[in-house]
């Protein structure tokens, strides 16, 4: 039996955690239409967007090949669908990955017998620390156009990349990126996000819920390998989650022995992660 994360350990881990961490991000946005609407309105610069359904860590299963897990999946009142991805590593927000996520959303959206015209507008949005495209823009809006005429193809597919480091301070987008990277809820701009982060960091019920999340991740440790790129799909996401927890424990000066006792990981693996951090 793996060791469990105690409430005090959870509080310690949560101190420096921000919404830029995908696990904390999905916990805070789970089923929260208001927070999801806020983020989408700011990124897409639309005051009229209202999310009516949102879920986190949603799997789009492919029984034959690769499946995909979306950080936040949402539907607005006009039927448009959204995938909101937060990435600590900019290199994970590749153009081919965005293409695959978009295709997976389409496949899951069209019911048997439906016309192709029934496909909704779809948005795949990646938020990364740095510039994933490399052209120096804070936000990229990618759509298909016809060569020669410049006419929009109009297939309803939209891919958005947000470069957090390049956003302008004091603007709605800049303030949003600040809040996603802010550990102290008292310093956040947007009330919706501030209230959610405060709940998970400072209330007994919220801390208990996060402790359960951490425990669930630890229970999956035996199924995983920490070698990057070795696992795909579900196991890749779970391995990254546990890596984040161990990294945070190291940053908060938990001893290697304590981490080993809590996770049942080999001390050699934890030492290897510690050397990488340093």
GIPE-V613890 format. One record per residue. N is the residue number from 1. RES is the residue in three letters. SS is DSSP state (alpha for helix, beta for strand, coil for the rest). D_FIRST is the distance of its C-alpha to the first C-alpha in whole Angstrom. Layout:
[[N;RES;SS;D_FIRST] [N;RES;SS;D_FIRST]]
This chain:
[[1;UNK;coil;0] [2;UNK;coil;4] [3;UNK;coil;7] [4;UNK;coil;9] [5;UNK;coil;13] [6;UNK;coil;15] [7;UNK;alpha;18] [8;UNK;alpha;20] [9;UNK;alpha;18] [10;UNK;alpha;19] [11;UNK;alpha;23] [12;UNK;alpha;23] [13;UNK;alpha;22] [14;UNK;alpha;24] [15;UNK;coil;27] [16;UNK;coil;28] [17;UNK;coil;27] [18;UNK;coil;29] [19;UNK;coil;30] [20;UNK;coil;31] [21;UNK;coil;27] [22;UNK;alpha;26] [23;UNK;alpha;23] [24;UNK;alpha;25] [25;UNK;alpha;28] [26;UNK;alpha;27] [27;UNK;alpha;25] [28;UNK;alpha;28] [29;UNK;alpha;30] [30;UNK;coil;28] [31;UNK;coil;31] [32;UNK;coil;33] [33;UNK;alpha;37] [34;UNK;alpha;39] [35;UNK;alpha;37] [36;UNK;alpha;37] [37;UNK;alpha;40] [38;UNK;alpha;41] [39;UNK;alpha;39] [40;UNK;alpha;41] [41;UNK;alpha;45] [42;UNK;alpha;45] [43;UNK;alpha;44] [44;UNK;alpha;46] [45;UNK;coil;49] [46;UNK;coil;49] [47;UNK;coil;50] [48;UNK;coil;50] [49;UNK;coil;46] [50;UNK;coil;44] [51;UNK;beta;41] [52;UNK;beta;40] [53;UNK;beta;37] [54;UNK;beta;34] [55;UNK;beta;30] [56;UNK;beta;28] [57;UNK;beta;25] [58;UNK;beta;27] [59;UNK;beta;27] [60;UNK;beta;31] [61;UNK;coil;30] [62;UNK;coil;32] [63;UNK;coil;31] [64;UNK;coil;33] [65;UNK;coil;32] [66;UNK;coil;31] [67;UNK;coil;29] [68;UNK;beta;29] [69;UNK;beta;27] [70;UNK;beta;30] [71;UNK;beta;29] [72;UNK;beta;31] [73;UNK;beta;33] [74;UNK;beta;36] [75;UNK;beta;39] [76;UNK;beta;43] [77;UNK;coil;45] [78;UNK;coil;47] [79;UNK;coil;45] [80;UNK;coil;44] [81;UNK;beta;40] [82;UNK;beta;38] [83;UNK;beta;35] [84;UNK;beta;35] [85;UNK;beta;33] [86;UNK;beta;32] [87;UNK;beta;31] [88;UNK;coil;31] [89;UNK;coil;32] [90;UNK;alpha;35] [91;UNK;alpha;35] [92;UNK;alpha;33] [93;UNK;coil;36] [94;UNK;coil;38] [95;UNK;alpha;41] [96;UNK;alpha;39] [97;UNK;alpha;36] [98;UNK;alpha;38] [99;UNK;alpha;40] [100;UNK;alpha;37] [101;UNK;alpha;36] [102;UNK;alpha;39] [103;UNK;alpha;40] [104;UNK;alpha;36] [105;UNK;alpha;37] [106;UNK;alpha;41] [107;UNK;alpha;39] [108;UNK;alpha;37] [109;UNK;alpha;40] [110;UNK;coil;43] [111;UNK;coil;43] [112;UNK;coil;44] [113;UNK;coil;48] [114;UNK;coil;48] [115;UNK;coil;51] [116;UNK;alpha;50] [117;UNK;alpha;51] [118;UNK;alpha;49] [119;UNK;coil;46] [120;UNK;coil;46] [121;UNK;coil;46] [122;UNK;beta;43] [123;UNK;beta;42] [124;UNK;beta;39] [125;UNK;beta;38] [126;UNK;beta;37] [127;UNK;beta;37] [128;UNK;beta;36] [129;UNK;coil;37] [130;UNK;coil;40] [131;UNK;coil;42] [132;UNK;coil;41] [133;UNK;coil;44] [134;UNK;coil;46] [135;UNK;coil;49] [136;UNK;coil;49] [137;UNK;coil;48] [138;UNK;coil;46] [139;UNK;beta;46] [140;UNK;beta;46] [141;UNK;beta;47] [142;UNK;beta;47] [143;UNK;coil;49] [144;UNK;coil;51] [145;UNK;beta;55] [146;UNK;coil;58] [147;UNK;coil;59] [148;UNK;coil;63] [149;UNK;coil;63] [150;UNK;coil;60] [151;UNK;coil;60] [152;UNK;beta;56] [153;UNK;coil;55] [154;UNK;coil;54] [155;UNK;coil;51] [156;UNK;coil;49] [157;UNK;beta;46] [158;UNK;beta;45] [159;UNK;beta;43] [160;UNK;beta;43] [161;UNK;beta;41] [162;UNK;beta;41] [163;UNK;beta;41] [164;UNK;alpha;40] [165;UNK;alpha;42] [166;UNK;alpha;45] [167;UNK;coil;45] [168;UNK;coil;48] [169;UNK;coil;47] [170;UNK;coil;49] [171;UNK;coil;49] [172;UNK;alpha;47] [173;UNK;alpha;45] [174;UNK;alpha;45] [175;UNK;alpha;43] [176;UNK;alpha;41] [177;UNK;alpha;39] [178;UNK;alpha;39] [179;UNK;alpha;37] [180;UNK;alpha;35] [181;UNK;coil;34] [182;UNK;coil;35] [183;UNK;coil;32] [184;UNK;coil;34] [185;UNK;alpha;35] [186;UNK;alpha;38] [187;UNK;alpha;40] [188;UNK;coil;39] [189;UNK;coil;42] [190;UNK;coil;41] [191;UNK;alpha;40] [192;UNK;alpha;38] [193;UNK;alpha;36] [194;UNK;alpha;36] [195;UNK;alpha;35] [196;UNK;alpha;32] [197;UNK;alpha;31] [198;UNK;alpha;32] [199;UNK;alpha;30] [200;UNK;alpha;26] [201;UNK;alpha;27] [202;UNK;alpha;29] [203;UNK;coil;28] [204;UNK;alpha;26] [205;UNK;alpha;25] [206;UNK;alpha;25] [207;UNK;alpha;23] [208;UNK;alpha;20] [209;UNK;alpha;20] [210;UNK;alpha;20] [211;UNK;alpha;17] [212;UNK;alpha;15] [213;UNK;alpha;17] [214;UNK;alpha;15] [215;UNK;alpha;11] [216;UNK;alpha;12] [217;UNK;alpha;13] [218;UNK;alpha;10] [219;UNK;alpha;8] [220;UNK;coil;11] [221;UNK;alpha;11] [222;UNK;alpha;10] [223;UNK;alpha;13] [224;UNK;coil;16] [225;UNK;coil;18] [226;UNK;coil;20] [227;UNK;coil;23] [228;UNK;coil;25] [229;UNK;coil;27] [230;UNK;coil;25] [231;UNK;coil;23] [232;UNK;coil;25] [233;UNK;alpha;25] [234;UNK;alpha;22] [235;UNK;alpha;20] [236;UNK;alpha;22] [237;UNK;alpha;22] [238;UNK;alpha;18] [239;UNK;alpha;18] [240;UNK;alpha;21] [241;UNK;alpha;19] [242;UNK;alpha;16] [243;UNK;alpha;19] [244;UNK;alpha;21] [245;UNK;alpha;18] [246;UNK;alpha;18] [247;UNK;alpha;22] [248;UNK;alpha;22] [249;UNK;alpha;20] [250;UNK;alpha;22] [251;UNK;alpha;25] [252;UNK;coil;24] [253;UNK;coil;24] [254;UNK;coil;20] [255;UNK;coil;20] [256;UNK;alpha;19] [257;UNK;alpha;17] [258;UNK;alpha;15] [259;UNK;alpha;15] [260;UNK;alpha;13] [261;UNK;alpha;11] [262;UNK;alpha;10] [263;UNK;alpha;9] [264;UNK;coil;8] [265;UNK;coil;12] [266;UNK;coil;15] [267;UNK;alpha;17] [268;UNK;alpha;20] [269;UNK;alpha;19] [270;UNK;alpha;19] [271;UNK;alpha;22] [272;UNK;alpha;23] [273;UNK;alpha;23] [274;UNK;alpha;24] [275;UNK;alpha;27] [276;UNK;alpha;28] [277;UNK;alpha;28] [278;UNK;coil;30]]
